[in-house]
């Protein structure tokens, strides 16, 4: 059986709850990703044009440092990355993860939690980031997963080994 790893970032524990359920259903290992500098409530204020996340999200090349080393993914065939949606795309920390993991030959799937958008722009953003890194990676269709009822259908759609 192929090995699966779920990596996730959760600013408010919403994504964490879904990531834990995804990992359980996939019988996967799970690792939480943390920013080197934790986000404050002021940083997350999307109404403030000068907030940290607003500035980060509006700069395509922006990257956010990660607190701990990323896991060795050598023995994993399938990688799942969970994240919230910020400004219709993943937080820039997810770009850092994609940049620093060797995703060549991996099956990649992403999911997000969001109360106000679909996954279309996030999917395009992730695929572009994969291409910019030159990875030969199968990117499955991502999805918004806001409740446990949505998880099974999404998992069934994955082209995992």
C-alpha positions in Angstrom: 0.0 0.0 0.0 1.3 3.5 -0.9 2.2 5.8 1.9 0.4 9.1 2.4 1.4 12.2 4.3 -1.0 15.0 5.2 0.7 18.4 5.7 -1.5 21.3 6.8 -1.5 24.9 8.1 -4.4 26.2 10.2 -4.6 29.7 11.5 -7.8 29.1 13.4 -8.0 25.3 13.9 -10.7 25.0 11.2 -8.3 23.4 8.7 -6.7 21.4 11.5 -10.0 19.6 12.2 -10.5 18.7 8.6 -6.9 17.6 8.1 -7.1 15.2 11.1 -10.2 13.6 9.5 -8.6 13.4 6.1 -5.5 11.8 7.6 -7.6 9.3 9.5 -9.7 8.3 6.5 -6.5 7.9 4.4 -4.6 6.1 7.2 -2.0 8.8 6.6 0.8 10.4 8.7 0.0 14.0 9.6 2.3 17.0 10.2 1.2 20.6 11.1 3.2 23.4 9.5 3.8 26.6 11.5 5.1 30.0 10.3 8.4 31.0 11.8 6.7 34.2 13.0 3.2 33.3 14.2 0.3 35.4 12.8 -1.5 37.7 15.2 -5.1 38.8 14.8 -3.9 42.1 13.4 -1.8 40.2 10.8 -4.9 38.3 9.7 -7.1 41.3 9.3 -8.0 41.2 5.6 -9.8 44.5 5.9 -6.5 46.3 6.6 -4.5 46.9 3.4 -1.3 47.1 5.4 -1.8 43.9 7.4 0.9 41.3 7.1 -1.2 38.7 5.2 -2.6 41.3 2.8 0.9 42.4 1.9 2.1 38.8 1.6 -0.8 37.6 -0.5 -0.6 40.5 -3.0 3.0 39.7 -3.9 3.4 36.6 -6.0 7.0 35.9 -5.1 6.4 36.4 -1.4 7.4 33.4 0.7 6.8 32.9 4.4 9.5 31.1 6.5 8.5 27.9 8.2 9.2 27.3 11.9 10.5 23.8 11.8 12.1 21.6 9.1 9.8 20.0 6.7 9.5 16.2 6.9 11.4 13.9 4.7 8.9 12.8 2.1 11.1 10.2 0.4 9.0 7.3 1.5 5.6 8.9 0.6 3.9 8.4 -2.7 1.0 10.7 -1.9 1.1 14.1 -0.4 -1.9 16.0 0.8 -1.6 19.7 1.7 -4.4 21.4 3.6 -4.7 25.1 4.1 -7.1 28.0 4.5 -8.0 30.3 1.6 -6.6 33.8 1.8 -7.5 36.2 -1.0 -8.7 33.2 -3.1 -5.4 31.4 -3.0 -3.4 29.4 -0.4 -1.3 31.3 2.1 2.2 32.1 0.8 3.6 29.6 3.4 2.1 26.8 1.1 4.3 28.2 -1.7 7.3 27.8 0.7 6.3 24.2 1.3 6.0 23.5 -2.4 9.3 25.2 -3.1 11.2 23.2 -0.5 9.8 19.7 -0.9 11.0 17.5 -3.8 7.6 16.6 -5.2 8.9 14.9 -8.3 7.0 11.7 -8.9 4.5 12.3 -6.1 0.8 12.4 -6.3 -0.3 15.7 -4.8 -3.7 16.7 -3.6 -4.7 19.9 -1.8 -7.8 20.9 0.1 -8.8 24.1 1.8 -11.3 25.5 4.2 -13.1 28.6 3.2 -16.5 30.2 3.8 -16.5 32.4 0.7 -14.8 30.9 -2.3 -14.3 27.8 -4.5 -11.0 26.1 -5.2 -10.6 27.3 -8.8 -8.0 30.1 -8.3 -6.2 28.0 -5.7 -5.9 25.1 -8.1 -4.4 27.4 -10.8 -2.0 29.0 -8.3 -0.8 25.6 -7.1 -0.3 24.2 -10.6 1.6 27.3 -11.6 3.8 27.0 -8.5 4.5 23.3 -9.3 5.4 24.3 -12.9 7.7 27.1 -11.7 9.6 24.5 -9.7 9.8 22.1 -12.6 8.3 19.2 -10.8 6.9 16.2 -12.6 4.0 15.9 -10.2 0.4 14.7 -10.6 -1.8 17.4 -9.1 -5.2 16.1 -8.3 -8.2 18.4 -8.3 -8.3 20.3 -5.0 -11.5 21.0 -3.1 -13.0 23.1 -0.4 -13.8 20.9 2.6 -15.7 22.7 5.3 -17.4 19.7 6.9 -16.9 16.0 7.3 -19.6 15.1 4.8 -17.5 16.5 2.0 -14.4 14.5 2.7 -15.4 11.0 1.5 -16.4 12.2 -2.0 -13.2 14.2 -2.4 -11.0 11.3 -1.3 -12.8 9.0 -3.7 -11.9 11.4 -6.5 -8.1 11.2 -5.8 -5.9 9.4 -8.2 -3.7 8.0 -5.4 -1.6 4.8 -5.6 
